[in-house]
Amino acid sequence: MKLEVKETEEELIFEAQQAVSQCNWKVGECAAKWTKRYSKGRTDADFGKLVGLSSDQIYQRRRVFETYGKVRENYSSVRWSHFYLALNWEDADECLQWSEENEATVAEMRAYRRALHGEDLSLEATSDTEQQMLMRILPEESTEVRDIATDESTMADGQKETVANGAEYAPFRKGAGSPLATEASTETTVAVQAKPDTAKLFKRMTATIEKFHQELTPEVMDEFRGLEKKMQNRFQRAVASFSSKAASML
């Protein structure tokens, strides 16, 4: 990604320092510019020392900015934490677009993707990389955890960080102010027990059903007949049960 850099190194460091507790995007932008023009062999860990964050925290913000910085304005209702979770998804654009259209939380976006991949949403997700990322984005309280980004060559081994409530807030250094917990606390509740607004619920369900309907092309339907009977029966039962409930509401 070609970045136009006008700021001096000192200006970039100052901007990042000012943004540490307020804007992950700005920290990521400054880190990307510094890496491109001023790093000269230095790493995310070196930039982190200059602004008061760990190498892992700089890496996360730089990667998100480098990947989505030019398109973030296309998703006005999608927050930084959505982009972070979707960073390594091959279908990230589709999931982010769905989140934008439905004003979905991070937890709801992940549930949508699990459904797209045929996972049973009545079961707990397996302890995989994405689950760890979700828990780091949506903690119920500050939690010391390991970084789980895939490019370990960029990260220092053994470094840990404390992630506090607030998807856009990053109180990772001593002296940072109080966190903005609105979205994080809301999303944590959604992931655990909250009941969504009925109108929004049906809007999201309708969008998902329409998406699945589009996926049922003649080719896919023909391939379905070749799947094992257990899977076919489970699908038919799920459809029949849903259809029955939907019909009862009319």
C-alpha positions, 0 to 999 in steps of 0.5 A, a space after each residue: 500500500 502506497 502511503 503519502 507521508 508528510 509528517 516528520 518522525 517526531 510528528 508521527 510519534 506525537 500523533 500516535 501518543 495523543 491517539 493511544 487512548 482514543 483512536 486505534 485507526 490513528 495509531 495504526 495509520 501513524 505506525 504504517 507511515 513510520 514503518 514505511 519511511 522511518 523504521 530503517 530496520 526497527 520493528 513494531 516493538 520499537 515504535 511501541 516503546 516510543 508511544 507507550 504500547 506493546 509490539 503486539 498492540 502496534 502490530 494489530 493496529 497497523 495491520 488493520 489500517 493497512 488492510 482496511 484504511 482505504 475502505 473503512 469509510 464504506 462501512 459507517 456503522 462498522 467499528 474497528 473491532 469488526 475489522 480486527 476480527 475479520 482481518 484474516 477471513 477470506 470472506 471478510 468483505 461479505 461479512 463486513 458488508 452484512 454488518 454494515 447493512 444490519 448494524 450488527 455487533 461484533 458477536 453478531 457478525 461472527 455468528 453470521 459467519 458461523 452460519 454461512 459456514 454451516 456451524 450449529 449456532 446452538 453449540 458453543 464455538 470451538 476454541 479457535 483463533 477467531 474465538 480468542 479474538 472475539 473474547 479479546 474484543 468483548 471482555 467482561 472485564 480487563 483481561 491479560 491475554 496473549 496476542 493471536 495474530 498469525 504473522 508471528 514473525 512480526 511479534 515478540 514472543 511472550 508479550 502480553 497485553 491488557 484489553 479493557 472494555 471499549 471497542 474503539 478505546 485502547 487504555 494500554 498504558 499507565 495513566 490512560 483515562 476511563 474506558 468507553 464501554 458502551 459498545 463492548 459491554 453491549 456486545 458482550 451482553 449480546 454474546 451471552 444473554 441479551 434479547 435483540 430488538 424484534 425489528 432488527 432481529 427480523 431484518 437480520 434474519 431476512 437478510 440471512 435467509 435471502 443470502 442462503 436462498 441465493 446460494 441455492 443454485 441448481 448446481 449446489 442443489 444437485 451436489 446436496 443430493 450427493 451428501 451423506 444422508 445424516 447431513 441431508 436429514 439434518 438440513 431438511 429438519 432444520 428447514 421444516 422446523 423453521 418453516 413451521 414456526 414462520 407459518 405459525 406467525 401469520 
